[in-house]
């Protein structure tokens, strides 16, 4: 294997390790799907996302009920600032 190919291969392998970690923590809004599992009142809901239930406020004027699928936004990829941003219509 010549030196140029070896260098390209090494760079590619390094990028495959570094980029996913960088993207996961990048400061951009991230939106995921969740499901309402509990109505906590005052526009707050128990929302299950990836098997974990989070208390999540709703910033949209929608009627949400247990079983609804919702969009949850993490501003600047910060899960502690999450909020319900919409309802998925089937």
Secondary structure, DSSP 4 states (H G I P E B T S, - for coil): --HHHHHHHHHHHHHHHHHHHHHHT-SS-EEEEEEEEEEEETTEEEEEETTEEEEEEE-S-----TT-EEEEEEGGG-GGG-EEEEE---
